[in-house]
């Protein structure tokens, strides 16, 4: 049986060596697979980190832009409010800004536009006589066709009516017509934020 034992021992040794080679190959393959998996995981992690950083930066940019837009809207609302206040103050001050000299300047501007027929000139209460004199001096031919009347309340400026024609040259109406041209300059003159 000695030969059989030797054969068995040789086969067992060969099987052990083959098992070691298989185990070594499996270990090498496992290490390679683990290294490859680690590499894939690291790449995926880096990609995920980059995406999260990009998303965080986008959220931060959006928040900053939203803040800037909200700030700009607030500033615009403050400027609009300030301009409205200036306009209201100006409108409130206009009745006392009128007078015979102002009426005469306005009548001088309107003299070329006076109608050929009868017309009515409405002025502040108490300014009728000065308006008659100014009209006679500025447009003598029209003065005979014009009737001067007092408005119910003081408002500054004049208003001319001739049938359906109306020339509203009260100070408030003139401000309303000029406001669109004045507003940008007034807005530019307003102090910057917090002023």
C-alpha positions as CSV (number, residue, x, y, z in Angstrom):
1,X,0.0,0.0,0.0
2,X,3.0,2.2,0.1
3,X,2.6,3.3,-3.5
4,X,-1.1,4.0,-2.9
5,X,-0.3,6.2,0.1
6,X,2.4,8.0,-1.8
7,X,0.0,8.6,-4.6
8,X,-2.6,9.8,-2.2
9,X,-0.1,12.0,-0.5
10,X,1.0,13.5,-3.9
11,X,-2.6,14.0,-4.9
12,X,-3.4,15.6,-1.6
13,X,-0.3,17.9,-1.9
14,X,-1.3,18.8,-5.4
15,X,-4.9,19.4,-4.3
16,X,-3.6,21.6,-1.5
17,X,-1.4,23.5,-3.9
18,X,-4.3,23.9,-6.3
19,X,-6.5,25.1,-3.4
20,X,-3.8,27.6,-2.4
21,X,-3.6,28.8,-6.0
22,X,-7.4,29.1,-6.2
23,X,-7.5,30.8,-2.9
24,X,-4.6,33.2,-3.9
25,X,-6.4,33.9,-7.2
26,X,-9.6,34.5,-5.3
27,X,-7.8,36.7,-2.8
28,X,-6.2,38.7,-5.6
29,X,-9.5,39.0,-7.5
30,X,-11.3,40.0,-4.3
31,X,-8.7,42.7,-3.6
32,X,-9.0,43.9,-7.2
33,X,-12.8,43.9,-6.9
34,X,-12.6,45.8,-3.5
35,X,-10.2,48.3,-5.0
36,X,-12.4,48.8,-8.0
37,X,-15.5,49.1,-5.8
38,X,-13.6,51.7,-3.6
39,X,-12.7,53.6,-6.8
40,X,-16.2,53.6,-8.1
41,X,-17.5,54.6,-4.6
42,X,-15.0,57.4,-4.4
43,X,-15.9,58.7,-7.9
44,X,-19.6,58.5,-7.0
45,X,-19.0,60.2,-3.7
46,X,-17.0,63.0,-5.4
47,X,-19.8,63.3,-8.0
48,X,-22.4,63.5,-5.3
49,X,-20.3,66.1,-3.3
50,X,-19.9,68.2,-6.5
51,X,-23.6,68.0,-7.3
52,X,-24.5,68.9,-3.7
53,X,-22.0,71.8,-3.7
54,X,-23.5,73.0,-7.1
55,X,-27.0,72.7,-5.7
56,X,-26.0,74.5,-2.5
57,X,-24.3,77.3,-4.5
58,X,-27.4,77.5,-6.8
59,X,-29.6,77.8,-3.7
60,X,-27.3,80.5,-2.3
61,X,-27.3,82.4,-5.6
62,X,-31.1,82.2,-5.7
63,X,-31.4,83.4,-2.1
64,X,-29.0,86.3,-2.8
65,X,-30.9,87.2,-6.0
66,X,-34.2,86.9,-4.2
67,X,-32.9,89.1,-1.4
68,X,-31.6,91.6,-4.0
69,X,-35.0,91.6,-5.8
70,X,-36.9,92.1,-2.5
71,X,-34.5,94.9,-1.6
72,X,-35.0,96.6,-4.9
73,X,-38.7,96.3,-4.6
74,X,-38.6,97.7,-1.1
75,X,-36.5,100.6,-2.4
76,X,-38.8,101.2,-5.3
77,X,-41.8,101.2,-3.0
78,X,-40.0,103.7,-0.7
79,X,-39.2,105.9,-3.6
80,X,-42.7,105.6,-5.0
81,X,-44.1,106.6,-1.5
82,X,-41.7,109.5,-1.3
83,X,-42.6,110.7,-4.8
84,X,-46.3,110.4,-4.0
85,X,-45.7,112.4,-0.8
86,X,-43.9,115.1,-2.8
87,X,-46.7,115.2,-5.3
88,X,-49.4,115.5,-2.6
89,X,-47.5,118.2,-0.8
90,X,-47.1,120.1,-4.1
91,X,-50.8,119.8,-4.9
92,X,-51.7,121.0,-1.4
93,X,-49.5,124.0,-1.7
94,X,-50.7,125.0,-5.2
95,X,-53.8,127.0,-4.2
96,X,-51.7,129.5,-2.2
97,X,-49.1,129.7,-5.0
98,X,-51.6,131.3,-7.4
99,X,-52.3,135.0,-7.7
100,X,-52.8,137.7,-10.3
101,X,-49.2,137.5,-11.6
102,X,-49.5,133.8,-12.1
103,X,-52.9,134.2,-13.8
104,X,-51.5,136.9,-16.1
105,X,-48.6,134.6,-17.1
106,X,-51.0,131.8,-17.8
107,X,-53.3,134.0,-19.8
108,X,-50.3,135.2,-21.9
109,X,-49.5,131.6,-22.7
110,X,-53.1,130.8,-23.6
111,X,-53.9,134.0,-25.5
112,X,-53.1,132.5,-28.9
113,X,-55.5,129.6,-28.1
114,X,-58.5,131.7,-27.1
115,X,-61.5,130.8,-29.1
116,X,-63.0,133.1,-31.7
117,X,-66.4,133.1,-30.0
118,X,-67.5,133.8,-26.5
119,X,-65.6,132.1,-23.6
120,X,-65.4,132.1,-19.8
121,X,-62.3,132.5,-17.8
122,X,-62.5,131.1,-14.3
123,X,-60.0,132.4,-11.7
124,X,-59.5,132.3,-8.0
125,X,-62.1,134.2,-5.9
126,X,-61.0,137.8,-5.6
127,X,-58.8,137.7,-8.7
128,X,-61.5,138.6,-11.3
129,X,-60.5,142.3,-11.8
130,X,-56.8,141.6,-12.2
131,X,-57.7,138.9,-14.7
132,X,-59.9,141.3,-16.7
133,X,-57.1,143.8,-16.8
134,X,-54.5,141.2,-17.9
135,X,-56.8,139.8,-20.6
136,X,-57.5,143.4,-21.9
137,X,-53.7,144.0,-22.0
138,X,-52.7,140.6,-23.5
139,X,-55.6,140.0,-26.0
140,X,-57.6,143.2,-26.4
141,X,-59.8,141.7,-29.2
142,X,-60.6,138.6,-27.1
143,X,-61.3,140.6,-23.9
144,X,-64.7,141.7,-25.3
145,X,-65.7,138.1,-25.9
146,X,-64.4,136.8,-22.5
147,X,-66.4,136.7,-19.3
148,X,-64.3,136.5,-16.1
149,X,-65.9,134.5,-13.2
150,X,-64.7,133.3,-9.8
151,X,-64.2,129.7,-9.0
152,X,-65.9,128.3,-5.9
153,X,-62.6,127.7,-4.2
154,X,-59.0,129.0,-4.5
155,X,-56.9,126.6,-6.5
156,X,-54.4,128.8,-8.4
157,X,-54.3,129.2,-12.2
158,X,-57.2,129.7,-14.7
159,X,-59.7,127.5,-16.5
160,X,-61.2,128.6,-19.9
161,X,-64.4,127.2,-21.2
162,X,-66.0,127.8,-24.6
163,X,-68.8,125.4,-25.4
164,X,-67.3,122.0,-25.3
165,X,-63.8,123.3,-25.4
166,X,-62.0,123.4,-22.0
167,X,-58.5,124.7,-21.3
168,X,-57.6,123.7,-17.8
169,X,-54.6,125.7,-16.8
170,X,-55.1,125.5,-13.1
171,X,-51.9,124.8,-11.2
172,X,-53.0,121.4,-10.2
173,X,-53.9,120.4,-13.8
174,X,-50.5,121.8,-15.0
175,X,-48.7,119.8,-12.4
176,X,-50.6,116.6,-13.4
177,X,-49.6,117.1,-17.0
178,X,-46.0,117.9,-16.2
179,X,-45.6,115.2,-13.5
180,X,-44.4,112.5,-15.9
181,X,-41.6,114.7,-17.1
182,X,-40.7,115.9,-13.6
183,X,-40.9,112.5,-11.8
184,X,-37.5,111.1,-13.1
185,X,-35.6,114.2,-12.1
186,X,-37.3,114.2,-8.7
187,X,-36.6,110.4,-8.3
188,X,-32.9,111.1,-9.1
189,X,-32.8,113.8,-6.5
190,X,-34.1,111.5,-3.8
191,X,-31.4,110.3,-1.4
192,X,-30.1,106.8,-1.8
193,X,-31.2,103.9,0.5
194,X,-31.6,104.9,4.1
195,X,-31.6,108.6,3.3
